[in-house]
Amino acid sequence: MKTVSIVRDRGQLTIPDSIRRVVNWIAPMSAVSISVVKPDEIIIKPHQQQIDWDQVWENIRKSRASLGKGKISAAEFLEQDRRSH
């Protein structure tokens, strides 16, 4: 599919409805990756962030084990808080 758009002031470009209907990953506030392949070619792709799940789980374990002012772990604090409400 091919269409024509105008680049406005400040480099703004509206992706036409005809393209957005065909490509389901384009939605308001979508993160995209923009790269220049050749001087006359720009590619727009969905941004795919690499998530280090080992690091995420390690941070969760650390936060659960952290002792706060009451000298209890975050998990214990949440359990007590839920029981009190």
mmCIF file of the C-alpha atoms, coordinates in Angstrom:
data_MODEL
# 
_entry.id   MODEL 
# 
loop_
_atom_site.group_PDB 
_atom_site.id 
_atom_site.type_symbol 
_atom_site.label_atom_id 
_atom_site.label_alt_id 
_atom_site.label_comp_id 
_atom_site.label_asym_id 
_atom_site.label_entity_id 
_atom_site.label_seq_id 
_atom_site.pdbx_PDB_ins_code 
_atom_site.Cartn_x 
_atom_site.Cartn_y 
_atom_site.Cartn_z 
_atom_site.occupancy 
_atom_site.B_iso_or_equiv 
_atom_site.pdbx_formal_charge 
_atom_site.auth_seq_id 
_atom_site.auth_comp_id 
_atom_site.auth_asym_id 
_atom_site.auth_atom_id 
_atom_site.pdbx_PDB_model_num 
ATOM 1  C CA . MET A 1 1  ? 0.000  0.000   0.000  1.00 0.00 ? 1  MET A CA 1 
ATOM 2  C CA . LYS A 1 2  ? 1.192  3.481   -0.776 1.00 0.00 ? 2  LYS A CA 1 
ATOM 3  C CA . THR A 1 3  ? -0.204 6.904   0.083  1.00 0.00 ? 3  THR A CA 1 
ATOM 4  C CA . VAL A 1 4  ? 0.975  10.513  0.329  1.00 0.00 ? 4  VAL A CA 1 
ATOM 5  C CA . SER A 1 5  ? 1.192  12.640  3.483  1.00 0.00 ? 5  SER A CA 1 
ATOM 6  C CA . ILE A 1 6  ? 2.618  16.042  4.288  1.00 0.00 ? 6  ILE A CA 1 
ATOM 7  C CA . VAL A 1 7  ? 5.304  16.595  6.920  1.00 0.00 ? 7  VAL A CA 1 
ATOM 8  C CA . ARG A 1 8  ? 4.136  19.616  8.914  1.00 0.00 ? 8  ARG A CA 1 
ATOM 9  C CA . ASP A 1 9  ? 5.991  22.112  11.077 1.00 0.00 ? 9  ASP A CA 1 
ATOM 10 C CA . ARG A 1 10 ? 8.164  20.570  13.779 1.00 0.00 ? 10 ARG A CA 1 
ATOM 11 C CA . GLY A 1 11 ? 8.407  17.350  11.704 1.00 0.00 ? 11 GLY A CA 1 
ATOM 12 C CA . GLN A 1 12 ? 4.911  16.107  12.479 1.00 0.00 ? 12 GLN A CA 1 
ATOM 13 C CA . LEU A 1 13 ? 3.551  13.426  10.180 1.00 0.00 ? 13 LEU A CA 1 
ATOM 14 C CA . THR A 1 14 ? 0.027  12.036  10.270 1.00 0.00 ? 14 THR A CA 1 
ATOM 15 C CA . ILE A 1 15 ? -0.250 8.407   9.259  1.00 0.00 ? 15 ILE A CA 1 
ATOM 16 C CA . PRO A 1 16 ? -3.317 8.225   6.997  1.00 0.00 ? 16 PRO A CA 1 
ATOM 17 C CA . ASP A 1 17 ? -6.401 6.221   8.009  1.00 0.00 ? 17 ASP A CA 1 
ATOM 18 C CA . SER A 1 18 ? -5.940 3.892   5.043  1.00 0.00 ? 18 SER A CA 1 
ATOM 19 C CA . ILE A 1 19 ? -2.568 2.788   6.473  1.00 0.00 ? 19 ILE A CA 1 
ATOM 20 C CA . ARG A 1 20 ? -3.764 2.625   10.097 1.00 0.00 ? 20 ARG A CA 1 
ATOM 21 C CA . ARG A 1 21 ? -6.658 0.349   9.094  1.00 0.00 ? 21 ARG A CA 1 
ATOM 22 C CA . VAL A 1 22 ? -4.230 -2.134  7.529  1.00 0.00 ? 22 VAL A CA 1 
ATOM 23 C CA . VAL A 1 23 ? -1.617 -2.039  10.313 1.00 0.00 ? 23 VAL A CA 1 
ATOM 24 C CA . ASN A 1 24 ? -3.139 -3.024  13.659 1.00 0.00 ? 24 ASN A CA 1 
ATOM 25 C CA . TRP A 1 25 ? -0.153 -2.036  15.853 1.00 0.00 ? 25 TRP A CA 1 
ATOM 26 C CA . ILE A 1 26 ? -0.551 1.681   15.135 1.00 0.00 ? 26 ILE A CA 1 
ATOM 27 C CA . ALA A 1 27 ? -2.750 3.261   17.776 1.00 0.00 ? 27 ALA A CA 1 
ATOM 28 C CA . PRO A 1 28 ? -2.726 6.554   19.683 1.00 0.00 ? 28 PRO A CA 1 
ATOM 29 C CA . MET A 1 29 ? 0.290  6.741   21.996 1.00 0.00 ? 29 MET A CA 1 
ATOM 30 C CA . SER A 1 30 ? 1.978  3.716   20.359 1.00 0.00 ? 30 SER A CA 1 
ATOM 31 C CA . ALA A 1 31 ? 5.744  3.626   20.767 1.00 0.00 ? 31 ALA A CA 1 
ATOM 32 C CA . VAL A 1 32 ? 7.478  3.270   17.420 1.00 0.00 ? 32 VAL A CA 1 
ATOM 33 C CA . SER A 1 33 ? 11.033 2.817   16.265 1.00 0.00 ? 33 SER A CA 1 
ATOM 34 C CA . ILE A 1 34 ? 12.081 5.088   13.388 1.00 0.00 ? 34 ILE A CA 1 
ATOM 35 C CA . SER A 1 35 ? 15.211 4.335   11.373 1.00 0.00 ? 35 SER A CA 1 
ATOM 36 C CA . VAL A 1 36 ? 16.883 5.736   8.315  1.00 0.00 ? 36 VAL A CA 1 
ATOM 37 C CA . VAL A 1 37 ? 17.962 2.961   5.954  1.00 0.00 ? 37 VAL A CA 1 
ATOM 38 C CA . LYS A 1 38 ? 18.968 5.133   3.006  1.00 0.00 ? 38 LYS A CA 1 
ATOM 39 C CA . PRO A 1 39 ? 18.983 8.918   2.624  1.00 0.00 ? 39 PRO A CA 1 
ATOM 40 C CA . ASP A 1 40 ? 15.586 8.678   0.886  1.00 0.00 ? 40 ASP A CA 1 
ATOM 41 C CA . GLU A 1 41 ? 14.016 5.912   3.011  1.00 0.00 ? 41 GLU A CA 1 
ATOM 42 C CA . ILE A 1 42 ? 12.634 5.957   6.558  1.00 0.00 ? 42 ILE A CA 1 
ATOM 43 C CA . ILE A 1 43 ? 11.209 2.846   8.229  1.00 0.00 ? 43 ILE A CA 1 
ATOM 44 C CA . ILE A 1 44 ? 8.654  2.963   11.060 1.00 0.00 ? 44 ILE A CA 1 
ATOM 45 C CA . LYS A 1 45 ? 8.194  -0.221  13.113 1.00 0.00 ? 45 LYS A CA 1 
ATOM 46 C CA . PRO A 1 46 ? 6.543  -1.029  16.437 1.00 0.00 ? 46 PRO A CA 1 
ATOM 47 C CA . HIS A 1 47 ? 8.992  -0.440  19.262 1.00 0.00 ? 47 HIS A CA 1 
ATOM 48 C CA . GLN A 1 48 ? 9.892  -3.706  20.932 1.00 0.00 ? 48 GLN A CA 1 
ATOM 49 C CA . GLN A 1 49 ? 11.600 -3.187  24.218 1.00 0.00 ? 49 GLN A CA 1 
ATOM 50 C CA . GLN A 1 50 ? 13.810 -6.028  25.377 1.00 0.00 ? 50 GLN A CA 1 
ATOM 51 C CA . ILE A 1 51 ? 12.806 -6.946  28.911 1.00 0.00 ? 51 ILE A CA 1 
ATOM 52 C CA . ASP A 1 52 ? 15.326 -8.683  31.137 1.00 0.00 ? 52 ASP A CA 1 
ATOM 53 C CA . TRP A 1 53 ? 12.874 -10.874 33.041 1.00 0.00 ? 53 TRP A CA 1 
ATOM 54 C CA . ASP A 1 54 ? 15.633 -12.271 35.286 1.00 0.00 ? 54 ASP A CA 1 
ATOM 55 C CA . GLN A 1 55 ? 16.363 -8.714  36.450 1.00 0.00 ? 55 GLN A CA 1 
ATOM 56 C CA . VAL A 1 56 ? 12.653 -7.957  36.921 1.00 0.00 ? 56 VAL A CA 1 
ATOM 57 C CA . TRP A 1 57 ? 12.175 -11.025 39.127 1.00 0.00 ? 57 TRP A CA 1 
ATOM 58 C CA . GLU A 1 58 ? 15.371 -10.285 41.051 1.00 0.00 ? 58 GLU A CA 1 
ATOM 59 C CA . ASN A 1 59 ? 14.079 -6.757  41.785 1.00 0.00 ? 59 ASN A CA 1 
ATOM 60 C CA . ILE A 1 60 ? 10.748 -8.210  42.924 1.00 0.00 ? 60 ILE A CA 1 
ATOM 61 C CA . ARG A 1 61 ? 12.552 -10.619 45.278 1.00 0.00 ? 61 ARG A CA 1 
ATOM 62 C CA . LYS A 1 62 ? 14.640 -7.749  46.663 1.00 0.00 ? 62 LYS A CA 1 
ATOM 63 C CA . SER A 1 63 ? 11.595 -5.534  47.221 1.00 0.00 ? 63 SER A CA 1 
ATOM 64 C CA . ARG A 1 64 ? 9.765  -8.339  49.007 1.00 0.00 ? 64 ARG A CA 1 
ATOM 65 C CA . ALA A 1 65 ? 12.752 -8.917  51.283 1.00 0.00 ? 65 ALA A CA 1 
ATOM 66 C CA . SER A 1 66 ? 13.395 -5.228  52.078 1.00 0.00 ? 66 SER A CA 1 
ATOM 67 C CA . LEU A 1 67 ? 12.609 -4.240  55.621 1.00 0.00 ? 67 LEU A CA 1 
ATOM 68 C CA . GLY A 1 68 ? 10.849 -0.948  56.112 1.00 0.00 ? 68 GLY A CA 1 
ATOM 69 C CA . LYS A 1 69 ? 10.498 1.285   59.185 1.00 0.00 ? 69 LYS A CA 1 
ATOM 70 C CA . GLY A 1 70 ? 8.337  -1.327  60.896 1.00 0.00 ? 70 GLY A CA 1 
ATOM 71 C CA . LYS A 1 71 ? 11.080 -3.945  60.393 1.00 0.00 ? 71 LYS A CA 1 
ATOM 72 C CA . ILE A 1 72 ? 8.844  -6.156  58.285 1.00 0.00 ? 72 ILE A CA 1 
ATOM 73 C CA . SER A 1 73 ? 9.168  -7.106  54.633 1.00 0.00 ? 73 SER A CA 1 
ATOM 74 C CA . ALA A 1 74 ? 7.126  -5.428  51.912 1.00 0.00 ? 74 ALA A CA 1 
ATOM 75 C CA . ALA A 1 75 ? 5.120  -8.647  51.446 1.00 0.00 ? 75 ALA A CA 1 
ATOM 76 C CA . GLU A 1 76 ? 4.295  -8.787  55.171 1.00 0.00 ? 76 GLU A CA 1 
ATOM 77 C CA . PHE A 1 77 ? 3.346  -5.101  55.141 1.00 0.00 ? 77 PHE A CA 1 
ATOM 78 C CA . LEU A 1 78 ? 0.938  -5.644  52.221 1.00 0.00 ? 78 LEU A CA 1 
ATOM 79 C CA . GLU A 1 79 ? -0.610 -8.656  53.946 1.00 0.00 ? 79 GLU A CA 1 
ATOM 80 C CA . GLN A 1 80 ? -1.175 -6.690  57.154 1.00 0.00 ? 80 GLN A CA 1 
ATOM 81 C CA . ASP A 1 81 ? -2.477 -3.678  55.246 1.00 0.00 ? 81 ASP A CA 1 
ATOM 82 C CA . ARG A 1 82 ? -4.996 -5.792  53.331 1.00 0.00 ? 82 ARG A CA 1 
ATOM 83 C CA . ARG A 1 83 ? -6.267 -7.402  56.520 1.00 0.00 ? 83 ARG A CA 1 
ATOM 84 C CA . SER A 1 84 ? -6.770 -4.019  58.175 1.00 0.00 ? 84 SER A CA 1 
ATOM 85 C CA . HIS A 1 85 ? -8.938 -2.587  55.351 1.00 0.00 ? 85 HIS A CA 1 
# 
